[in-house]
Amino acid sequence: MKIIHDTTEFYIEQKTAVAIGKFDGIHKGHIKLLSHILGQKKQGMQAVVFTFYPSASVFFGQGSSAELTTRDEKRKLFEHLGIDILIEFPLNKETAATDPQVFIKKILVEQMHAGYIAAGEDLSFGYKGSGNKELLIKMAESLGYKVEIIDKIFHADREISSTFVREAVESGDMILACQLLGRHYSFEGKVQAGNRLGRRLGMPTLNLYPVTEKLLPPKGVYYSRVLYENCVYPGITNIGYKPTVNSLKEVSVETYLYDFDGDMYGKQIVTELLQFKRPEQKFENVQELKKQMERDIAEGRQFHD
């Protein structure tokens, strides 16, 4: 997959099928939208995702800057889905003030050679988000592209959206988050050194330190699994500050794997959260912490069995 970023000056020669959006989370609704541009590859078009970086909500300071998917996670997901080109269009004062008609004519048609555009009902673009699906449809015939408006997907009578997924993650409902995303909510990164307390207690763990822009679920213990080199390892994960032994305010994603004696230090792994078990708590001493960890691990074995 080709990634175009940090520039507004680019040109794509081949006809393209384009999807526009923030794509935070890349949930089931996004997957449906993307499937339509991927289907156009059979017609000889390149599948292109157009998104802004930073996102409009971050640039304009609207709500939390924490996102369901980081920039790197989005890139990997798009590539896995079969997207040919990802455009991370720089959002700044100048580009945010682009007239929506200019955006369609200059960027979508002239620079991106768009022949097909898939859009959701709530699409907005251009100055103050004034561009919409109606404008896109209105200009289609004169500029030679086709527009298809994609219906929303619903779960329990509610539209699947990034907001819906965010609410599930923030409440610790990993089962619902999985149903909305079509995959488990996860953290990706290199295994780093921790305080090695787990190893000293006979329960070694893998430590990830999530980037600040990644949305965290409630602090606590989760049934989980780790993906590494095409293998899946069941485990149990603590997300939090480890208050019993750590006075620092640095959140870690710390995972114990069942019956695993290999070395993943420095390796890139993905930790998937399956279900919330209990909230984080501070114990009187390390012995009490060890007893609870042993209970968590035993109950986790039953969960995975």
C-alpha positions as CSV (number, residue, x, y, z in Angstrom):
1,M,0.0,0.0,0.0
2,K,1.3,3.4,-0.9
3,I,1.0,6.1,1.7
4,I,0.8,9.8,0.7
5,H,1.3,12.1,3.7
6,D,2.6,15.5,4.8
7,T,1.9,17.0,1.4
8,T,-1.0,18.5,-0.6
9,E,1.0,18.1,-3.9
10,F,0.4,14.7,-5.4
11,Y,-1.1,13.2,-8.5
12,I,-2.6,9.7,-9.2
13,E,-2.6,8.7,-12.8
14,Q,-4.9,5.7,-12.6
15,K,-8.6,6.0,-12.1
16,T,-9.5,5.7,-8.4
17,A,-12.4,4.5,-6.2
18,V,-12.4,6.8,-3.2
19,A,-13.7,6.7,0.4
20,I,-13.5,9.8,2.5
21,G,-13.6,9.9,6.3
22,K,-11.9,9.9,9.7
23,F,-12.1,6.1,10.0
24,D,-11.5,6.1,13.8
25,G,-11.8,2.5,14.9
26,I,-12.4,1.2,11.4
27,H,-15.6,-0.5,12.6
28,K,-18.1,-2.6,10.7
29,G,-19.8,0.5,9.2
30,H,-16.4,1.5,7.8
31,I,-15.7,-2.0,6.5
32,K,-19.0,-1.9,4.6
33,L,-18.0,1.4,3.0
34,L,-14.5,0.2,2.2
35,S,-15.9,-2.9,0.6
36,H,-17.6,-0.8,-2.1
37,I,-14.3,0.9,-3.2
38,L,-12.5,-2.5,-3.0
39,G,-15.1,-3.9,-5.3
40,Q,-14.2,-1.3,-7.9
41,K,-10.7,-2.8,-8.3
42,K,-12.4,-5.3,-10.6
43,Q,-13.1,-2.4,-12.9
44,G,-9.4,-1.5,-13.0
45,M,-9.6,1.3,-10.4
46,Q,-7.2,1.7,-7.4
47,A,-8.9,1.7,-4.0
48,V,-8.0,4.9,-2.2
49,V,-8.8,6.1,1.3
50,F,-8.7,9.8,1.9
51,T,-8.4,11.0,5.5
52,F,-7.1,14.1,7.3
53,Y,-4.1,14.2,9.6
54,P,-4.6,15.3,12.3
55,S,-8.3,14.5,12.4
56,A,-10.7,17.4,12.4
57,S,-11.7,16.7,16.1
58,V,-8.1,16.9,17.2
59,F,-7.3,20.0,15.0
60,F,-10.3,21.9,16.2
61,G,-10.0,20.7,19.8
62,Q,-13.4,19.0,19.8
63,G,-13.6,16.4,22.6
64,S,-10.9,13.9,23.6
65,S,-7.8,13.6,21.4
66,A,-7.6,9.8,22.4
67,E,-8.6,7.7,19.4
68,L,-9.7,4.1,18.9
69,T,-7.0,3.5,16.3
70,T,-3.6,5.1,16.2
71,R,-2.1,6.3,12.9
72,D,0.1,3.3,12.7
73,E,-2.8,0.9,13.5
74,K,-5.0,2.5,10.8
75,R,-2.2,2.1,8.2
76,K,-1.8,-1.6,9.0
77,L,-5.6,-2.2,9.0
78,F,-6.0,-0.5,5.6
79,E,-3.2,-2.5,4.1
80,H,-4.6,-5.7,5.5
81,L,-8.0,-4.9,3.9
82,G,-6.4,-4.4,0.5
83,I,-6.4,-0.6,0.1
84,D,-4.0,0.5,-2.6
85,I,-3.4,4.1,-1.6
86,L,-3.9,5.9,1.7
87,I,-3.9,9.7,1.6
88,E,-3.3,11.4,5.0
89,F,-4.0,14.9,3.9
90,P,-2.5,17.5,6.1
91,L,-5.1,19.5,8.0
92,N,-4.1,23.1,8.8
93,K,-5.6,26.5,8.7
94,E,-5.2,26.8,4.9
95,T,-6.5,23.3,4.0
96,A,-9.4,23.6,6.6
97,A,-10.6,26.7,4.7
98,T,-10.9,24.9,1.3
99,D,-14.1,25.6,-0.5
100,P,-16.0,22.2,-0.9
101,Q,-16.4,22.7,-4.6
102,V,-12.7,23.3,-5.0
103,F,-12.0,20.2,-2.9
104,I,-14.1,18.1,-5.3
105,K,-12.8,19.5,-8.5
106,K,-9.1,20.1,-7.7
107,I,-8.3,17.3,-5.2
108,L,-10.8,14.5,-5.8
109,V,-11.0,14.8,-9.6
110,E,-7.8,16.5,-10.8
111,Q,-5.3,15.2,-8.3
112,M,-6.9,11.8,-7.4
113,H,-8.5,11.0,-10.8
114,A,-11.7,9.8,-8.9
115,G,-14.0,7.8,-11.0
116,Y,-16.1,6.4,-8.1
117,I,-16.7,7.8,-4.7
118,A,-18.4,5.9,-1.8
119,A,-19.8,8.1,0.9
120,G,-21.9,7.8,4.1
121,E,-25.1,9.7,4.7
122,D,-23.3,12.1,7.1
123,L,-20.3,12.9,4.9
124,S,-18.9,16.4,5.4
125,F,-15.8,18.1,3.9
126,G,-14.4,21.5,3.0
127,Y,-14.8,24.8,4.8
128,K,-16.6,24.4,8.1
129,G,-17.8,20.9,6.9
130,S,-20.1,22.6,4.4
131,G,-19.6,20.0,1.7
132,N,-22.0,17.1,1.8
133,K,-23.4,14.2,-0.1
134,E,-25.8,16.4,-2.0
135,L,-23.0,18.6,-3.4
136,L,-21.0,15.5,-4.3
137,I,-23.9,14.1,-6.2
138,K,-24.7,17.5,-7.9
139,M,-21.2,17.8,-9.3
140,A,-20.8,14.1,-10.3
141,E,-22.1,14.2,-13.9
142,S,-20.2,17.3,-15.0
143,L,-16.9,16.1,-13.5
144,G,-17.3,12.5,-14.7
145,Y,-17.4,10.4,-11.5
146,K,-20.0,8.1,-9.9
147,V,-21.3,8.5,-6.3
148,E,-22.8,5.7,-4.2
149,I,-24.3,6.6,-0.8
150,I,-23.8,3.6,1.5
151,D,-26.4,2.7,4.1
152,K,-25.5,2.5,7.8
153,I,-25.1,-0.7,9.7
154,F,-27.1,-1.1,13.0
155,H,-26.5,-3.1,16.2
156,A,-29.4,-3.4,18.6
157,D,-31.3,-0.7,16.8
158,R,-28.5,1.8,17.1
159,E,-26.2,2.9,14.2
160,I,-22.7,1.6,14.5
161,S,-20.4,4.6,14.8
162,S,-17.1,5.5,16.3
163,T,-19.0,7.2,19.1
164,F,-20.8,3.9,19.8
165,V,-17.5,2.0,19.8
166,R,-15.9,4.6,22.0
167,E,-18.7,4.3,24.6
168,A,-18.3,0.5,24.7
169,V,-14.5,0.8,25.2
170,E,-14.8,3.5,27.9
171,S,-17.3,1.4,29.8
172,G,-15.1,-1.7,29.6
173,D,-17.6,-3.7,27.5
174,M,-15.0,-5.5,25.3
175,I,-17.6,-7.9,24.1
176,L,-19.8,-5.1,22.6
177,A,-16.7,-3.3,21.3
178,C,-15.8,-6.6,19.4
179,Q,-19.3,-6.9,18.0
180,L,-19.1,-3.3,16.7
181,L,-15.6,-3.5,15.4
182,G,-15.7,-7.0,13.9
183,R,-12.5,-7.7,15.8
184,H,-11.2,-7.4,19.4
185,Y,-10.1,-4.1,20.8
186,S,-6.3,-4.2,21.0
187,F,-3.0,-2.6,21.7
188,E,0.1,-3.0,19.6
189,G,3.7,-2.3,20.4
190,K,7.1,-3.6,21.3
191,V,7.5,-5.6,24.5
192,Q,9.4,-3.4,27.0
193,A,11.1,-3.9,30.3
194,G,8.9,-3.5,33.4
195,N,9.9,-3.7,37.1
196,R,10.2,-7.5,36.7
197,L,8.0,-8.1,39.8
198,G,5.9,-10.7,37.9
199,R,9.1,-12.7,37.1
200,R,10.2,-12.5,40.8
201,L,6.8,-13.8,41.8
202,G,7.0,-16.6,39.3
203,M,4.4,-15.0,37.0
204,P,6.4,-13.2,34.2
205,T,4.5,-10.7,32.1
206,L,4.8,-8.9,28.8
207,N,4.7,-5.1,29.1
208,L,3.4,-2.6,26.5
209,Y,3.2,1.2,27.1
210,P,0.4,2.6,24.9
211,V,0.9,5.9,23.1
212,T,-0.9,8.9,24.5
213,E,-3.3,9.1,21.6
214,K,-4.7,5.6,22.2
215,L,-8.1,5.4,23.9
216,L,-7.8,3.4,27.2
217,P,-10.6,1.2,28.6
218,P,-11.1,1.4,32.4
219,K,-8.1,0.4,34.5
220,G,-8.3,-3.2,35.6
221,V,-7.8,-6.9,34.7
222,Y,-9.0,-8.4,31.4
223,Y,-9.1,-11.8,29.9
224,S,-7.0,-11.5,26.8
225,R,-4.8,-13.0,24.1
226,V,-1.6,-12.1,22.4
227,L,-0.8,-12.3,18.7
228,Y,2.8,-12.9,17.8
229,E,4.3,-14.3,14.6
230,N,1.1,-15.8,13.4
231,C,0.4,-17.6,16.7
232,V,-2.3,-16.8,19.3
233,Y,-1.4,-17.1,23.0
234,P,-4.2,-16.9,25.7
235,G,-3.5,-14.7,28.7
236,I,-4.7,-12.3,31.3
237,T,-3.9,-8.5,31.1
238,N,-3.7,-5.7,33.7
239,I,-4.2,-2.2,32.4
240,G,-3.2,0.5,34.9
241,Y,-0.6,2.0,37.2
242,K,0.1,-1.1,39.3
243,P,-0.6,0.9,42.5
244,T,0.6,-1.7,44.9
245,V,4.2,-1.5,43.7
246,N,4.4,1.6,41.5
247,S,4.2,5.2,42.5
248,L,4.7,6.5,39.0
249,K,1.7,7.5,36.9
250,E,2.6,5.6,33.7
251,V,-0.1,3.3,32.3
252,S,1.0,-0.1,31.2
253,V,-0.6,-3.0,29.4
254,E,0.8,-6.0,31.3
255,T,0.0,-9.5,30.1
256,Y,0.6,-12.9,31.6
257,L,0.6,-15.8,29.1
258,Y,-0.4,-19.3,30.2
259,D,2.3,-22.0,29.8
260,F,4.6,-19.7,27.8
261,D,8.3,-19.8,28.5
262,G,9.7,-18.0,25.4
263,D,11.2,-14.6,25.1
264,M,9.3,-11.7,23.4
265,Y,11.3,-8.9,24.8
266,G,11.7,-6.2,22.1
267,K,9.3,-8.0,19.8
268,Q,6.2,-6.5,18.2
269,I,3.0,-8.0,19.6
270,V,-0.7,-7.3,19.6
271,T,-2.6,-7.7,22.8
272,E,-6.4,-8.2,22.3
273,L,-8.9,-7.6,25.2
274,L,-11.6,-10.2,25.3
275,Q,-13.6,-9.4,28.5
276,F,-13.3,-7.2,31.6
277,K,-12.7,-9.2,34.8
278,R,-12.3,-6.8,37.7
279,P,-11.2,-3.2,38.4
280,E,-7.6,-2.3,39.3
281,Q,-7.0,-2.2,43.1
282,K,-4.3,-1.5,45.5
283,F,-3.3,-4.3,48.0
284,E,-1.8,-4.1,51.4
285,N,1.4,-5.8,50.4
286,V,3.0,-7.8,47.6
287,Q,1.9,-11.1,49.2
288,E,-1.8,-10.1,48.9
289,L,-1.1,-9.0,45.3
290,K,0.4,-12.4,44.5
291,K,-2.6,-14.2,45.9
292,Q,-5.0,-12.2,43.8
293,M,-2.8,-12.7,40.7
294,E,-2.9,-16.4,41.3
295,R,-6.7,-16.3,41.6
296,D,-6.9,-14.2,38.4
297,I,-4.7,-16.6,36.5
298,A,-6.7,-19.6,37.7
299,E,-10.0,-18.0,36.7
300,G,-8.5,-17.0,33.4
301,R,-7.5,-20.6,32.6
302,Q,-11.2,-21.5,33.1
303,F,-12.3,-18.7,30.8
304,H,-10.0,-19.8,28.0
305,D,-10.8,-23.4,28.4
